Amino acid sequence: MPHYAILIYERETPGGVADLPPEVLEAHARVEGRIADSGGALIAGYATEPSAQTRSLRGSSVTEGPFAVSPEAMAGFFIVEARDLDHAVQIGTFVPVLDGGVEVRPLLG
């Protein structure tokens, strides 16, 4: 089955993941089971450090912060196996977000 990246974007808070309400963290803990129940598979999933820890590369210069300045920042991601893009989008709906969204992107290879 093909692999897809499900990128999670949220408004950043000073405490990052620690600022998420317990019910959102519990919903994230259930995502793997929901993916499996749908016929897909979770390959990997990680929360990311705040964008202050990010470095962006443009040509030969390195700058602090994310590539694009936005009120939302990448908060984490899942790599999943899904039957097709529509199935990956369905899996994307399992990911809880407070004030942001998810992007589903096919991976090469």
Order of alpha helices (4+ residues) and beta strands (2+ residues): beta-alpha-alpha-beta-beta-beta-beta-alpha-beta
